[in-house]
Amino acid sequence: MSLRNRVVNMVQDTLCRTKDFQLQDSDSLLENGVIDSLGMLELVKVLDTRFHVTVEDDELSPENLDSIESLTAYLRRKGVEE
């Protein structure tokens, strides 16, 4: 399974509160109500659990964590492989 698909599954399984997940890869998770500020903390925990990635304080930004696209790119930069 590709990294992108693993990220989508993670978002659907742990963060998405509805069964109807219709976002594009570049759509904001925050702006579309998939996560809120508490959900961001949950996301950080899930990234550690599922991908063994520690999100540093200076990495907590929309550029890294606010879409399927940004999450996938961030995980690649952190060394997570396909």
SEKEKE-702282 format. One record per residue: x, y, z of N, C-alpha, C, CB in turn; residue in one letter; chain. Coordinates in Angstrom, 1 decimal. Last residue first. Glycine has a CB too. Example, Ala and Ser with C-alpha at 12.3 -4.5 7.8 and 13.67 -1.06 7.14 Angstrom:
2
@nc1:12.8	nc2:-2.2	nc3:7.1	cac1:13.7	cac2:-1.1	cac3:7.1	cc1:12.9	cc2:0.0	cc3:7.9	cbc1:14.1	cbc2:-0.6	cbc3:5.7	type:S	mol:A;
@nc1:13.2	nc2:-5.7	nc3:7.8	cac1:12.3	cac2:-4.5	cac3:7.8	cc1:13.2	cc2:-3.3	cc3:7.8	cbc1:11.3	cbc2:-4.5	cbc3:9.0	type:A	mol:A;
! end
This chain:
82
@nc1:7.5	nc2:4.2	nc3:1.4	cac1:6.3	cac2:3.7	cac3:0.8	cc1:5.9	cc2:2.4	cc3:1.2	cbc1:6.4	cbc2:3.7	cbc3:-0.7	type:E	mol:A;
@nc1:8.9	nc2:5.3	nc3:4.5	cac1:9.0	cac2:4.8	cac3:3.2	cc1:7.6	cc2:4.3	cc3:2.7	cbc1:10.0	cbc2:3.7	cbc3:3.0	type:E	mol:A;
@nc1:9.8	nc2:8.1	nc3:6.4	cac1:8.8	cac2:7.0	cac3:6.3	cc1:8.8	cc2:6.6	cc3:4.8	cbc1:7.4	cbc2:7.4	cbc3:6.8	type:V	mol:A;
@nc1:11.4	nc2:10.3	nc3:6.8	cac1:12.0	cac2:9.0	cac3:6.5	cc1:11.1	cc2:7.8	cc3:6.4	cbc1:13.0	cbc2:8.7	cbc3:7.5	type:G	mol:A;
@nc1:10.4	nc2:12.8	nc3:6.9	cac1:10.8	cac2:12.2	cac3:8.2	cc1:11.3	cc2:10.7	cc3:8.0	cbc1:9.6	cbc2:12.1	cbc3:9.2	type:K	mol:A;
@nc1:9.6	nc2:13.2	nc3:4.4	cac1:10.8	cac2:14.0	cac3:4.9	cc1:11.3	cc2:13.4	cc3:6.2	cbc1:10.4	cbc2:15.4	cbc3:5.1	type:R	mol:A;
@nc1:7.4	nc2:11.5	nc3:4.4	cac1:8.5	cac2:11.2	cac3:3.5	cc1:9.8	cc2:11.9	cc3:4.0	cbc1:8.2	cbc2:11.6	cbc3:2.0	type:R	mol:A;
@nc1:5.7	nc2:13.0	nc3:6.1	cac1:6.2	cac2:11.7	cac3:6.5	cc1:7.4	cc2:11.2	cc3:5.6	cbc1:5.1	cbc2:10.7	cbc3:6.4	type:L	mol:A;
@nc1:5.3	nc2:15.3	nc3:4.5	cac1:6.0	cac2:15.4	cac3:5.8	cc1:6.5	cc2:14.0	cc3:6.2	cbc1:5.0	cbc2:15.9	cbc3:6.9	type:Y	mol:A;
@nc1:3.9	nc2:14.2	nc3:2.4	cac1:5.2	cac2:14.8	cac3:2.1	cc1:6.0	cc2:14.9	cc3:3.4	cbc1:5.0	cbc2:16.3	cbc3:1.5	type:A	mol:A;
@nc1:1.6	nc2:13.4	nc3:3.8	cac1:2.4	cac2:12.4	cac3:3.0	cc1:3.8	cc2:13.0	cc3:2.8	cbc1:1.7	cbc2:12.1	cbc3:1.7	type:T	mol:A;
@nc1:0.6	nc2:15.9	nc3:4.8	cac1:1.0	cac2:14.8	cac3:5.7	cc1:1.9	cc2:13.8	cc3:5.0	cbc1:-0.2	cbc2:14.1	cbc3:6.2	type:L	mol:A;
@nc1:0.1	nc2:17.2	nc3:2.4	cac1:1.1	cac2:17.7	cac3:3.3	cc1:1.6	cc2:16.7	cc3:4.3	cbc1:0.6	cbc2:19.0	cbc3:4.0	type:S	mol:A;
@nc1:-2.0	nc2:15.5	nc3:1.3	cac1:-0.8	cac2:15.9	cac3:0.6	cc1:0.3	cc2:16.3	cc3:1.5	cbc1:-1.1	cbc2:17.0	cbc3:-0.5	type:E	mol:A;
@nc1:-3.9	nc2:15.6	nc3:3.3	cac1:-3.4	cac2:14.3	cac3:2.9	cc1:-2.0	cc2:14.6	cc3:2.2	cbc1:-4.3	cbc2:13.5	cbc3:2.0	type:I	mol:A;
@nc1:-3.3	nc2:18.5	nc3:5.4	cac1:-3.9	cac2:17.8	cac3:4.3	cc1:-3.3	cc2:16.5	cc3:4.1	cbc1:-3.8	cbc2:18.7	cbc3:3.0	type:S	mol:A;
@nc1:-1.8	nc2:19.6	nc3:7.5	cac1:-3.2	cac2:20.0	cac3:7.3	cc1:-3.9	cc2:19.4	cc3:6.1	cbc1:-3.2	cbc2:21.5	cbc3:7.2	type:D	mol:A;
@nc1:0.9	nc2:19.3	nc3:8.3	cac1:-0.1	cac2:18.4	cac3:8.9	cc1:-1.6	cc2:18.7	cc3:8.5	cbc1:0.0	cbc2:18.5	cbc3:10.4	type:L	mol:A;
@nc1:2.8	nc2:21.1	nc3:7.3	cac1:3.2	cac2:19.7	cac3:7.5	cc1:2.0	cc2:18.8	cc3:7.8	cbc1:4.1	cbc2:19.6	cbc3:8.7	type:N	mol:A;
@nc1:1.6	nc2:23.5	nc3:7.1	cac1:2.4	cac2:23.1	cac3:5.9	cc1:2.8	cc2:21.6	cc3:6.1	cbc1:3.7	cbc2:23.9	cbc3:5.9	type:E	mol:A;
@nc1:0.4	nc2:23.9	nc3:9.5	cac1:-0.4	cac2:23.5	cac3:8.4	cc1:0.4	cc2:23.0	cc3:7.2	cbc1:-1.3	cbc2:24.6	cbc3:8.0	type:P	mol:A;
@nc1:2.6	nc2:22.6	nc3:12.1	cac1:2.2	cac2:23.7	cac3:11.2	cc1:1.3	cc2:23.1	cc3:10.1	cbc1:3.4	cbc2:24.4	cbc3:10.6	type:S	mol:A;
@nc1:4.8	nc2:21.6	nc3:14.1	cac1:3.4	cac2:21.7	cac3:14.2	cc1:2.8	cc2:22.8	cc3:13.4	cbc1:2.9	cbc2:21.8	cbc3:15.7	type:L	mol:A;
@nc1:7.5	nc2:21.7	nc3:14.1	cac1:6.9	cac2:21.1	cac3:12.9	cc1:5.4	cc2:21.1	cc3:13.0	cbc1:7.4	cbc2:19.6	cbc3:12.8	type:E	mol:A;
@nc1:8.3	nc2:22.7	nc3:16.5	cac1:8.5	cac2:23.6	cac3:15.4	cc1:7.9	cc2:23.0	cc3:14.1	cbc1:9.9	cbc2:23.9	cbc3:15.2	type:D	mol:A;
@nc1:7.9	nc2:20.4	nc3:18.1	cac1:7.1	cac2:21.6	cac3:18.3	cc1:7.1	cc2:22.5	cc3:17.1	cbc1:7.5	cbc2:22.3	cbc3:19.5	type:D	mol:A;
@nc1:8.0	nc2:17.3	nc3:16.2	cac1:8.6	cac2:18.3	cac3:17.0	cc1:7.7	cc2:19.6	cc3:17.1	cbc1:10.1	cbc2:18.7	cbc3:16.5	type:E	mol:A;
@nc1:6.6	nc2:14.2	nc3:16.1	cac1:6.4	cac2:15.6	cac3:15.6	cc1:7.0	cc2:16.6	cc3:16.6	cbc1:4.9	cbc2:15.9	cbc3:15.3	type:V	mol:A;
@nc1:8.0	nc2:11.2	nc3:15.5	cac1:7.8	cac2:12.2	cac3:16.6	cc1:7.7	cc2:13.6	cc3:15.9	cbc1:9.0	cbc2:12.2	cbc3:17.6	type:T	mol:A;
@nc1:6.8	nc2:8.3	nc3:14.1	cac1:7.3	cac2:9.6	cac3:13.9	cc1:7.0	cc2:10.6	cc3:15.0	cbc1:6.7	cbc2:10.2	cbc3:12.5	type:V	mol:A;
@nc1:5.7	nc2:5.8	nc3:13.7	cac1:6.8	cac2:5.9	cac3:14.6	cc1:7.6	cc2:7.2	cc3:14.3	cbc1:7.8	cbc2:4.7	cbc3:14.3	type:H	mol:A;
@nc1:3.2	nc2:5.5	nc3:12.5	cac1:4.4	cac2:5.7	cac3:11.6	cc1:5.7	cc2:5.8	cc3:12.4	cbc1:4.2	cbc2:6.9	cbc3:10.8	type:F	mol:A;
@nc1:1.4	nc2:5.0	nc3:14.5	cac1:1.3	cac2:4.3	cac3:13.3	cc1:2.6	cc2:4.4	cc3:12.4	cbc1:0.2	cbc2:4.8	cbc3:12.4	type:R	mol:A;
@nc1:2.2	nc2:6.6	nc3:16.8	cac1:1.8	cac2:5.2	cac3:16.9	cc1:1.9	cc2:4.4	cc3:15.6	cbc1:0.4	cbc2:5.1	cbc3:17.4	type:T	mol:A;
@nc1:2.8	nc2:9.1	nc3:15.7	cac1:3.8	cac2:8.4	cac3:16.5	cc1:3.5	cc2:6.9	cc3:16.5	cbc1:3.9	cbc2:9.0	cbc3:17.9	type:D	mol:A;
@nc1:0.4	nc2:9.7	nc3:14.5	cac1:1.6	cac2:9.7	cac3:13.7	cc1:2.7	cc2:8.9	cc3:14.4	cbc1:2.1	cbc2:11.1	cbc3:13.3	type:L	mol:A;
@nc1:-1.2	nc2:9.8	nc3:16.8	cac1:-1.4	cac2:8.7	cac3:15.8	cc1:-0.2	cc2:8.6	cc3:14.9	cbc1:-2.7	cbc2:9.0	cbc3:15.0	type:V	mol:A;
@nc1:-0.3	nc2:12.1	nc3:18.0	cac1:-0.2	cac2:10.8	cac3:18.7	cc1:-0.3	cc2:9.7	cc3:17.7	cbc1:-1.4	cbc2:10.7	cbc3:19.8	type:K	mol:A;
@nc1:-1.0	nc2:14.0	nc3:16.1	cac1:0.4	cac2:13.8	cac3:16.5	cc1:0.6	cc2:12.5	cc3:17.2	cbc1:0.8	cbc2:15.0	cbc3:17.4	type:V	mol:A;
@nc1:-3.8	nc2:13.7	nc3:16.1	cac1:-3.1	cac2:13.4	cac3:14.9	cc1:-1.6	cc2:13.2	cc3:15.2	cbc1:-3.2	cbc2:14.5	cbc3:13.9	type:L	mol:A;
@nc1:-4.4	nc2:14.7	nc3:18.6	cac1:-4.7	cac2:13.3	cac3:18.4	cc1:-3.9	cc2:12.8	cc3:17.1	cbc1:-6.2	cbc2:13.0	cbc3:18.1	type:E	mol:A;
@nc1:-3.8	nc2:17.4	nc3:18.1	cac1:-3.1	cac2:16.6	cac3:19.2	cc1:-3.2	cc2:15.1	cc3:19.0	cbc1:-3.5	cbc2:17.0	cbc3:20.6	type:L	mol:A;
@nc1:-5.8	nc2:17.9	nc3:16.2	cac1:-4.4	cac2:18.0	cac3:15.9	cc1:-3.5	cc2:17.3	cc3:16.9	cbc1:-4.0	cbc2:19.5	cbc3:15.8	type:M	mol:A;
@nc1:-8.1	nc2:17.7	nc3:17.7	cac1:-7.8	cac2:16.7	cac3:16.7	cc1:-6.4	cc2:16.7	cc3:16.3	cbc1:-8.7	cbc2:16.8	cbc3:15.6	type:G	mol:A;
@nc1:-7.9	nc2:20.1	nc3:19.1	cac1:-7.8	cac2:18.8	cac3:19.8	cc1:-7.5	cc2:17.7	cc3:18.9	cbc1:-9.0	cbc2:18.5	cbc3:20.7	type:L	mol:A;
@nc1:-8.4	nc2:21.8	nc3:16.9	cac1:-7.2	cac2:21.9	cac3:17.6	cc1:-6.9	cc2:20.6	cc3:18.5	cbc1:-7.2	cbc2:23.1	cbc3:18.5	type:S	mol:A;
@nc1:-9.9	nc2:19.4	nc3:14.5	cac1:-9.9	cac2:20.8	cac3:15.2	cc1:-8.6	cc2:20.8	cc3:16.0	cbc1:-11.1	cbc2:21.0	cbc3:16.1	type:D	mol:A;
@nc1:-10.6	nc2:17.8	nc3:11.4	cac1:-9.9	cac2:17.9	cac3:12.7	cc1:-10.1	cc2:19.3	cc3:13.2	cbc1:-8.4	cbc2:17.5	cbc3:12.6	type:I	mol:A;
@nc1:-12.5	nc2:18.2	nc3:9.5	cac1:-12.1	cac2:16.8	cac3:9.8	cc1:-11.4	cc2:16.8	cc3:11.1	cbc1:-11.1	cbc2:16.3	cbc3:8.7	type:V	mol:A;
@nc1:-13.3	nc2:20.7	nc3:8.7	cac1:-13.9	cac2:20.1	cac3:9.9	cc1:-13.5	cc2:18.7	cc3:10.2	cbc1:-15.3	cbc2:20.2	cbc3:9.8	type:G	mol:A;
@nc1:-12.0	nc2:22.0	nc3:6.6	cac1:-13.2	cac2:21.1	cac3:6.3	cc1:-13.7	cc2:20.4	cc3:7.5	cbc1:-12.7	cbc2:20.1	cbc3:5.2	type:N	mol:A;
@nc1:-9.9	nc2:23.3	nc3:7.8	cac1:-11.0	cac2:24.1	cac3:7.2	cc1:-12.2	cc2:23.3	cc3:6.9	cbc1:-10.5	cbc2:24.8	cbc3:6.0	type:E	mol:A;
@nc1:-8.3	nc2:21.0	nc3:8.6	cac1:-8.9	cac2:22.0	cac3:9.6	cc1:-10.1	cc2:22.7	cc3:9.0	cbc1:-7.8	cbc2:23.0	cbc3:10.0	type:L	mol:A;
@nc1:-7.6	nc2:19.8	nc3:6.2	cac1:-8.4	cac2:19.0	cac3:7.2	cc1:-9.0	cc2:19.9	cc3:8.2	cbc1:-7.4	cbc2:18.0	cbc3:7.9	type:L	mol:A;
@nc1:-7.8	nc2:21.2	nc3:3.0	cac1:-7.4	cac2:21.4	cac3:4.4	cc1:-8.3	cc2:20.6	cc3:5.4	cbc1:-7.5	cbc2:22.9	cbc3:4.8	type:S	mol:A;
@nc1:-7.0	nc2:19.4	nc3:0.1	cac1:-8.0	cac2:20.1	cac3:0.9	cc1:-7.5	cc2:20.1	cc3:2.4	cbc1:-9.3	cbc2:19.4	cbc3:0.8	type:D	mol:A;
@nc1:-5.3	nc2:17.9	nc3:-1.4	cac1:-4.8	cac2:19.2	cac3:-1.0	cc1:-5.8	cc2:19.9	cc3:-0.1	cbc1:-4.5	cbc2:20.0	cbc3:-2.3	type:S	mol:A;
@nc1:-6.7	nc2:15.5	nc3:-2.0	cac1:-5.5	cac2:15.4	cac3:-1.3	cc1:-5.0	cc2:16.8	cc3:-0.8	cbc1:-4.4	cbc2:14.8	cbc3:-2.1	type:D	mol:A;
@nc1:-10.2	nc2:16.1	nc3:-1.3	cac1:-9.1	cac2:16.0	cac3:-2.3	cc1:-7.8	cc2:16.0	cc3:-1.4	cbc1:-9.1	cbc2:17.2	cbc3:-3.3	type:Q	mol:A;
@nc1:-12.7	nc2:14.4	nc3:0.6	cac1:-11.7	cac2:15.4	cac3:0.4	cc1:-10.7	cc2:15.1	cc3:-0.7	cbc1:-11.0	cbc2:15.7	cbc3:1.7	type:L	mol:A;
@nc1:-14.8	nc2:12.8	nc3:1.5	cac1:-14.8	cac2:13.2	cac3:0.1	cc1:-13.7	cc2:14.3	cc3:-0.2	cbc1:-16.1	cbc2:13.7	cbc3:-0.3	type:Q	mol:A;
@nc1:-16.0	nc2:10.5	nc3:3.4	cac1:-14.7	cac2:11.2	cac3:3.3	cc1:-14.5	cc2:11.5	cc3:1.8	cbc1:-13.5	cbc2:10.3	cbc3:3.9	type:F	mol:A;
@nc1:-18.4	nc2:9.6	nc3:5.3	cac1:-18.4	cac2:10.2	cac3:3.9	cc1:-17.1	cc2:11.1	cc3:3.8	cbc1:-19.6	cbc2:11.1	cbc3:3.6	type:D	mol:A;
@nc1:-18.5	nc2:9.0	nc3:7.9	cac1:-18.2	cac2:7.9	cac3:6.9	cc1:-17.9	cc2:8.5	cc3:5.5	cbc1:-19.2	cbc2:6.8	cbc3:6.9	type:K	mol:A;
@nc1:-17.0	nc2:11.3	nc3:10.2	cac1:-18.1	cac2:10.8	cac3:9.3	cc1:-17.6	cc2:9.8	cc3:8.4	cbc1:-18.7	cbc2:12.0	cbc3:8.5	type:T	mol:A;
@nc1:-14.8	nc2:11.9	nc3:11.5	cac1:-15.9	cac2:11.6	cac3:12.3	cc1:-17.1	cc2:11.2	cc3:11.5	cbc1:-16.3	cbc2:12.8	cbc3:13.2	type:R	mol:A;
@nc1:-11.5	nc2:11.1	nc3:11.1	cac1:-12.7	cac2:11.5	cac3:10.3	cc1:-13.9	cc2:11.0	cc3:11.1	cbc1:-12.7	cbc2:10.9	cbc3:8.9	type:C	mol:A;
@nc1:-9.4	nc2:10.0	nc3:12.6	cac1:-9.7	cac2:11.4	cac3:12.7	cc1:-11.1	cc2:11.8	cc3:12.1	cbc1:-8.7	cbc2:12.2	cbc3:12.0	type:L	mol:A;
@nc1:-9.1	nc2:7.2	nc3:12.2	cac1:-8.8	cac2:7.8	cac3:13.5	cc1:-9.3	cc2:9.2	cc3:13.7	cbc1:-7.4	cbc2:7.7	cbc3:13.8	type:T	mol:A;
@nc1:-9.7	nc2:6.3	nc3:9.6	cac1:-9.9	cac2:5.4	cac3:10.8	cc1:-9.9	cc2:6.2	cc3:12.1	cbc1:-8.8	cbc2:4.4	cbc3:10.8	type:D	mol:A;
@nc1:-9.1	nc2:8.5	nc3:7.9	cac1:-10.5	cac2:7.9	cac3:7.9	cc1:-10.7	cc2:7.1	cc3:9.2	cbc1:-10.7	cbc2:7.0	cbc3:6.7	type:Q	mol:A;
@nc1:-6.4	nc2:8.8	nc3:8.4	cac1:-7.3	cac2:9.9	cac3:8.6	cc1:-8.7	cc2:9.4	cc3:8.8	cbc1:-7.2	cbc2:10.9	cbc3:7.5	type:V	mol:A;
@nc1:-5.4	nc2:6.3	nc3:7.7	cac1:-5.2	cac2:6.8	cac3:9.0	cc1:-6.2	cc2:7.9	cc3:9.3	cbc1:-3.8	cbc2:7.3	cbc3:9.2	type:M	mol:A;
@nc1:-6.1	nc2:6.2	nc3:5.0	cac1:-6.7	cac2:5.2	cac3:5.9	cc1:-6.5	cc2:5.7	cc3:7.3	cbc1:-6.0	cbc2:3.8	cbc3:5.7	type:N	mol:A;
@nc1:-4.4	nc2:8.3	nc3:4.1	cac1:-5.8	cac2:8.4	cac3:3.9	cc1:-6.5	cc2:7.4	cc3:4.9	cbc1:-6.3	cbc2:8.0	cbc3:2.4	type:V	mol:A;
@nc1:-1.9	nc2:7.1	nc3:4.7	cac1:-2.3	cac2:8.4	cac3:5.3	cc1:-3.8	cc2:8.5	cc3:5.2	cbc1:-1.6	cbc2:9.6	cbc3:4.6	type:V	mol:A;
@nc1:-1.9	nc2:4.9	nc3:3.0	cac1:-1.8	cac2:4.7	cac3:4.4	cc1:-2.2	cc2:5.9	cc3:5.2	cbc1:-0.4	cbc2:4.3	cbc3:4.8	type:R	mol:A;
@nc1:-2.0	nc2:6.2	nc3:0.5	cac1:-3.1	cac2:5.4	cac3:0.9	cc1:-3.1	cc2:5.1	cc3:2.4	cbc1:-3.2	cbc2:4.1	cbc3:0.1	type:N	mol:A;
@nc1:0.6	nc2:7.4	nc3:0.6	cac1:-0.6	cac2:8.2	cac3:0.5	cc1:-1.8	cc2:7.5	cc3:1.0	cbc1:-0.7	cbc2:8.7	cbc3:-1.0	type:R	mol:A;
@nc1:2.2	nc2:5.1	nc3:0.6	cac1:2.2	cac2:6.0	cac3:1.8	cc1:1.0	cc2:6.8	cc3:1.8	cbc1:3.5	cbc2:6.8	cbc3:1.8	type:L	mol:A;
@nc1:0.5	nc2:2.2	nc3:-0.8	cac1:1.3	cac2:3.4	cac3:-0.9	cc1:1.2	cc2:4.2	cc3:0.4	cbc1:0.9	cbc2:4.3	cbc3:-2.1	type:S	mol:A;
@nc1:0.8	nc2:-1.2	nc3:0.0	cac1:0.0	cac2:0.0	cac3:0.0	cc1:0.9	cc2:1.2	cc3:0.0	cbc1:-1.0	cbc2:0.0	cbc3:1.2	type:M	mol:A;
! end
